[in-house]
Amino acid sequence: MPRPILATVHAAALSHNLARVRTAAPDSRVWAVVKANAYGHGIERVFDALRSADGFALLDLAEAQRLRALDWRGPILLLEGCFDARDLELCSRLGLWHTIHCNEQIDRLAAHKTQLPHRVFLKMNTGMNRLGFTPERFRAAWTRLNALPQVEEISLMQHFPDADGPRGVGAQLQAFNAVTHDLPGERSLSNSAAILRHGEALAGRSDWVRPGIVLYGSAPDVPEHSAAHWDLQPTMTLSSRIIGLQQLQAGDTVGYGSSFTADQPMRIGVVACGYADGYPRHCPTGTPVLVNGVRCRMVGRVSMDMITVDLTPVPRAGMGSEVTLWGVASSGAVLPIDEVARAAGTVGYELMCAVAPRVTIVAD
Ligand SMILES: Cc1ncc(COP(=O)(O)O)c(C=O)c1O
């Protein structure tokens, strides 16, 4: 019998979240962002639920190949473009659209002896300062690309750094429009936070939206809003079971470093889940955990293979009881991944991407 820890991917929730995107951006086509192996869910596991998207966006050519192997014939966009000249060959062969964010990528395309013309997304750096041409250099890049016989169509994109916070999207939108207002081509502007928070300002401006985290049921702007606020459903449940019990007396401690001391008699459940499964080691005492669907608290340090939980709220819990680390319990009770992430000082994105290879992942 394998260790009882298991991650379950919820297909219906993925479809629901995609429908939420459609409602929030009714006039845009949707790139379902499936980079990082669909934010840890597994491209093959999310594919059916997301196949009504208009295209898939990702980074790795190997992931693009996996989508083609699933018989996806629609658009695929490489969000970071090609990493070297040989990638262009694969782009031609697999019909991949690719981002152009630097002059080196234009040089490689110009040198590429391709049969099939390429569809490219030219990226502007509107303030994120990661990838893209600055507004001052953008038009020169566009002119160069436009002159290449290898290029069939140029679309325009940028990425918002602050769509989830008080700075919003205004400055980026202004910079982008000032430079591109008279250029032809489709636009792709919005990530999850922009789709949900700035739908009105962006209406009619983003032919393609690029949602990632909302598809996976996590709020893009925690702690200001929760997933429930945005009517998003959890797409991943990490569950396990109690594999040991301890009865503590006041003054007894739990786990490495004896960092938790019982102030009264309490029963402790030992759960088969640790940082080697991807559960964050930084989760402190008090991090929420569901036992039999009832909210309890993790106590003491997270170890490699185990955590310990105060069972006071669930006196009937015992060996084998169901534990939900995040997601949905069999009772229907929900523990949002964002709450666990917050306790660990991180975001839901990181937790879902970090589920360890030793954890079996199944789709329901
Ligand atoms: C260029 C680009 N577009 C879209 C996304 C999706 O972002 P989110 O998951 O916040 O919706 C990302 C993610 O980092 C990205 O890098």
The ligand as a Tripos MOL2 file, in Angstrom:
@<TRIPOS>MOLECULE
LIG
   16    16     1     0     0
SMALL
NO_CHARGES

@<TRIPOS>ATOM
      1 C1          3.3200   36.4800  -20.1570 C.3       1 LIG1
      2 C2          2.3570   35.8660  -19.1960 C.ar      1 LIG1
      3 N1          1.0530   35.8960  -19.4850 N.ar      1 LIG1
      4 C3          0.1260   35.3770  -18.6470 C.ar      1 LIG1
      5 C4          0.4990   34.7890  -17.4600 C.ar      1 LIG1
      6 C5         -0.5550   34.2350  -16.5360 C.3       1 LIG1
      7 O1         -0.5420   34.9370  -15.3290 O.3       1 LIG1
      8 P1         -1.6190   34.6030  -14.1870 P.3       1 LIG1
      9 O2         -1.3530   33.2210  -13.7480 O.co2     1 LIG1
     10 O3         -1.3230   35.5820  -13.1050 O.co2     1 LIG1
     11 O4         -2.9440   34.7730  -14.8340 O.co2     1 LIG1
     12 C6          1.8450   34.7410  -17.1210 C.ar      1 LIG1
     13 C7          2.2600   34.1500  -15.8440 C.2       1 LIG1
     14 O5          3.2350   34.4500  -15.2390 O.2       1 LIG1
     15 C8          2.8030   35.2900  -18.0210 C.ar      1 LIG1
     16 O6          4.1060   35.2530  -17.7340 O.3       1 LIG1
@<TRIPOS>BOND
     1     1     2 1
     2     2     3 ar
     3     2    15 ar
     4     3     4 ar
     5     4     5 ar
     6     5     6 1
     7     5    12 ar
     8     6     7 1
     9     7     8 1
    10     8     9 2
    11     8    10 1
    12     8    11 1
    13    12    13 1
    14    12    15 ar
    15    13    14 2
    16    15    16 1
@<TRIPOS>SUBSTRUCTURE
     1 LIG1         1 GROUP 0 **** ****
